[in-house]
Amino acid sequence: MSIKNKIWLWFHRIASPAYFYKLAGQLLPWSITSTIILMLVGLVGGLVIAPADYQQGDGFRIIYVHVPSAWMSMFIYIVIATNSAIFLIWNIKLSDIVARSSAVIGASFTFLALITGSIWGKPMWGTWWVWDARLTSELLLLFLYLGYIGLRSAIDDRRVAGKAGGILALVGAINIPIIHYSVDWWNTLHQSASVSKFDNPSIELSMLIPLLCMALAFTLFYVSILFNNSRSELLEQEKRNAWVKKVVTSS
């Protein structure tokens, strides 16, 4: 069997609701444990071990919540858009469940990024909010999340809701590169990229390592919630299938 066929077979296998339910249940304890460990390492490293910034003092430490939240706000939207495309093209129910389960989580991270950004911006800029390109595009991302959630909630038919929400998610995906490159495309108060320049990051290593730990912890936190929510959605949506009855009777 060729590599292409193996990948295609694996893709169809993991798209099986019964297989994904079992796999997610097996991975969930590991993702939760890893989240806790990385979160503790990141917080101790960022709040205790890392030195104060030479300009901002200890006020910079909000970066350990703000940057991972901002990263997750974009990452989760990409997950939603990707799974929406899969659902629209191949009609795979699991992809629609992943997209639907991710929306509230993504909106929460986006709100957290905006709030922490405002708190961080107050002493730096002298105001809680400016209509900066990065901040404005991030606010638009929150509205896209809320619009996606509201549109899906307004339609009773799950399949129709998934298609309508999927189209909105794909159209809104154009905002992701705008958020990422806004500091390069426009004259903005927001600082330029410092972490993503892995060849020469503009941040001290003792500050960078805890930040990367926090980013990974936030990612695994999202994965843990996604696994839990998707499993619940699968049980509800597939309740008439034999594998769900088997799971319910064996538990």
C-alpha positions, 0 to 999 in steps of 0.5 A: 500500500502506498503512503498516499493510500495509508494516509487516506485510510488513516484519515477515514479511520480517525473520522469514524465517530466510534474510533475518535470517541475511543481515541479521544478517551485514551488521550484525554488523561495524557493531555490533561496531565501534560497541561497541568505540568506545562502550566506549572513550569510556565508560571513558575518560570515566567512569574518567579524565575524570569527576570524583570524587563528592563523597560516594563519591569514586572508588568511584562509578565502578563505576556505569559497569558496574553500571548498564548491567548492571542495565539490560541484565538487564531489557531482555533479559528484555523481549526474551525475553518479547516474542519468546516471546509472538510465538512462542506466538501466531504460531509464528515460529521466529526469535522462539524462536531470539532468545529462546533465544539471549538467555537466557544473555546476560541471566543473565550481565548479571544476575549482573554487576549483582548482583556489582557492586551488592554491591561498591558496596554494601559501603562505602555500606551496610557490608554486601555484601547486604541483603534490599532490595526492588531487590536481592531482585527483581533476584535473583529475575530471575536465578532466572527466567533460570536457570529459563528456561534449565533448563526449555528444557534439560530438554525435548528437543523444541524446539517444546515447550521453546519454548512451555514456556519462553515461558509461564514468561518471560511469567509472570516478566515481572511482575517487571520493573516491580517491579524498576524501581519498587521504589525508589518503592513501598517504603522501600529502601536503594537510591538512587532513579532518577537517570539515567532522569529525562531532564528533570532527571537527578540526575547531573552531565553529565560523569558522565552522558554516559560512563554513557549511552555505556556503556549503549549499548555494553552494548546493542550488545554484546548485539546483536552476541552475539545476531546471532552466536548466532542465525546459528549457531542458524539454520544448525543448525535450518534445515540441511535447507533449500536456503538453508543449503546454499547458504550452506555451499557458498559459504563 
